[in-house]
């Protein structure tokens, strides 16, 4: 079994795990700063851009993910949506999917878990990948499990299947960006690209 943290606009490798393995997403773990729980990577005109969801009291140790409140003192939703539009408006499927993403950048959410989980559900629906099992309680890893929750855990090497990215005419292929990058580029065939990704 693969144990995953809940993530903000999860990566292509995250979705490759969901497609190929039995996975559980741990909603009962502690928040880890500077991690995929509230960060994602997209491709902008000048290279990779990191987007960070602002949360309250991120410096406090051992905070349960369930208690992490979103911080709206800065306009991160507006900035994220602006970055997504600027980066992907010329991609083949952005207009097709934009209406499913825009509400996440228009209305407030109280908790990071609810925000991330609704985004994950939307991405799984659009990709036609079943939503993984969710655990409200901390998942104990057993021998043979692949535990990808700790910040410094290195899983198997991810070998991405290249696809035509929005700035392919001027930038080299960037692997393992947010799955949204793949979805906006490939649309309904994104799951086929995932099927050709692998771990070594």
C-alpha positions in Angstrom: 0.0 0.0 0.0 1.1 3.6 -0.7 0.5 6.2 2.0 0.1 9.7 0.6 -0.3 13.1 2.3 -3.1 15.3 1.1 -1.7 17.7 -1.4 -2.5 21.0 -3.1 -3.0 20.4 -6.9 -0.9 17.2 -6.6 1.9 16.3 -8.9 2.0 14.0 -11.9 3.9 11.4 -9.8 1.2 11.6 -7.1 -1.5 10.8 -9.7 0.7 8.0 -11.2 0.6 6.4 -7.7 -3.1 6.8 -7.6 -3.5 5.1 -11.0 -1.1 2.2 -10.5 -1.2 1.3 -6.8 -3.5 0.8 -3.9 -3.3 4.2 -2.1 -4.6 5.8 1.1 -4.5 9.5 1.7 -3.8 10.3 5.4 -6.0 13.1 6.7 -4.9 12.4 10.3 -1.2 13.4 10.0 0.5 16.5 11.1 1.1 19.5 8.8 4.6 19.7 7.3 5.9 23.2 6.4 7.1 23.8 2.9 5.6 20.6 1.5 3.1 19.5 -1.1 0.4 19.9 1.5 0.1 23.5 0.6 2.5 23.9 -2.4 2.5 23.0 -6.0 4.6 23.7 -9.1 3.3 24.9 -12.4 5.1 26.1 -15.6 5.2 29.8 -16.2 6.6 31.7 -19.2 10.1 31.9 -17.6 10.2 28.4 -16.0 8.8 26.6 -13.0 6.7 28.6 -10.6 5.8 27.5 -7.1 2.4 28.4 -5.7 1.8 28.4 -1.9 -1.5 28.3 -0.1 -1.2 30.5 2.9 -2.2 29.0 6.2 -2.4 30.3 9.8 0.3 29.5 12.3 2.4 27.4 10.0 5.4 27.7 12.4 3.7 25.8 15.2 5.0 22.3 15.5 2.9 19.1 15.3 -0.3 20.7 14.2 -2.9 18.3 12.9 -3.7 18.8 9.2 -7.3 18.9 10.2 -6.7 22.1 12.2 -4.8 24.1 9.6 -6.9 27.1 8.8 -6.4 29.1 5.6 -5.0 32.6 5.9 -6.6 35.3 3.7 -4.5 38.2 4.9 -2.8 38.1 1.5 -4.6 37.6 -1.8 -3.1 34.2 -2.6 -6.3 32.9 -4.3 -6.3 35.9 -6.7 -2.5 35.4 -7.3 -2.8 31.7 -7.9 -5.7 32.0 -10.4 -3.9 34.8 -12.2 -0.8 32.6 -12.5 -2.9 29.6 -13.8 -4.6 31.8 -16.4 -1.4 33.5 -17.5 0.4 30.2 -17.7 -2.2 27.9 -19.3 -4.8 30.1 -21.2 -3.1 29.0 -24.5 -3.0 25.3 -23.6 -5.4 23.1 -25.5 -7.8 22.2 -22.7 -7.6 25.2 -20.3 -10.9 26.7 -21.5 -12.5 23.3 -21.3 -11.6 22.9 -17.6 -11.3 26.4 -16.4 -14.8 26.6 -15.1 -14.1 23.6 -12.8 -11.1 25.3 -11.3 -12.1 28.9 -11.0 -14.5 28.4 -8.1 -11.6 27.3 -5.9 -10.0 30.7 -6.3 -13.2 32.7 -5.8 -14.8 31.4 -2.7 -13.2 31.1 0.8 -12.6 27.9 2.6 -12.0 27.6 6.3 -9.6 24.6 6.4 -6.7 23.5 4.2 -7.9 19.9 4.3 -11.3 20.8 2.9 -9.7 22.9 0.2 -7.2 20.3 -0.9 -9.7 17.4 -0.7 -12.2 19.1 -2.9 -9.5 19.9 -5.4 -8.3 16.3 -5.4 -11.9 15.1 -5.9 -12.3 17.4 -8.9 -9.0 16.3 -10.4 -9.8 12.6 -10.0 -13.2 13.2 -11.6 -11.8 15.0 -14.6 -9.1 12.4 -15.1 -11.6 9.5 -14.5 -9.4 8.1 -11.7 -11.1 6.7 -8.6 -10.7 8.8 -5.5 -8.3 7.0 -3.2 -9.2 5.7 0.2 -9.2 8.4 2.8 -8.2 7.9 6.5 -9.4 10.3 9.2 -6.9 8.8 11.6 -3.1 8.6 11.3 -2.1 5.6 9.2 0.6 3.4 10.7 3.0 2.2 8.0 3.7 -1.5 7.9 6.6 -3.4 6.4 6.2 -3.3 2.6 4.2 0.0 2.6 5.5 2.9 0.7 5.1 5.9 3.1 5.4 9.2 1.2 4.3 11.4 4.1 7.5 12.5 5.7 9.0 15.6 4.1 12.4 14.0 3.4 11.1 10.6 2.3 12.5 9.7 -1.1 10.3 7.2 -2.9 11.4 5.3 -6.0 12.7 7.5 -8.9 9.9 8.9 -11.0 10.3 8.4 -14.8 7.9 10.8 -16.5 6.3 10.3 -19.9 7.0 13.6 -21.8 4.1 15.4 -23.2 3.7 18.7 -25.1 3.8 21.5 -22.5 2.4 25.0 -23.0 5.9 26.6 -23.5 7.6 23.7 -25.3 8.7 26.0 -28.0 11.1 27.9 -25.6 11.5 25.8 -22.5 12.7 22.2 -22.0 10.3 19.6 -20.7 9.7 19.9 -16.9 8.6 16.6 -15.3 6.5 16.2 -12.3 4.7 19.5 -12.2 1.1 19.7 -10.9 -1.2 17.3 -12.5 -3.1 20.3 -13.7 -0.3 21.0 -16.1 -0.8 17.6 -17.7 -4.6 17.9 -17.7 -4.6 21.3 -19.4 -2.1 19.9 -22.0 -3.7 16.5 -22.7 -7.3 16.7 -21.6 -9.0 13.3 -21.6 -5.9 11.6 -22.7 -4.0 12.7 -19.6 -4.7 9.3 -18.0 -2.9 7.6 -20.9 0.2 9.7 -20.3 0.0 8.6 -16.6 -0.2 5.0 -17.7 3.2 5.4 -19.4 4.9 7.0 -16.4 6.7 4.7 -14.1 8.8 4.4 -11.0 12.3 2.7 -10.7 
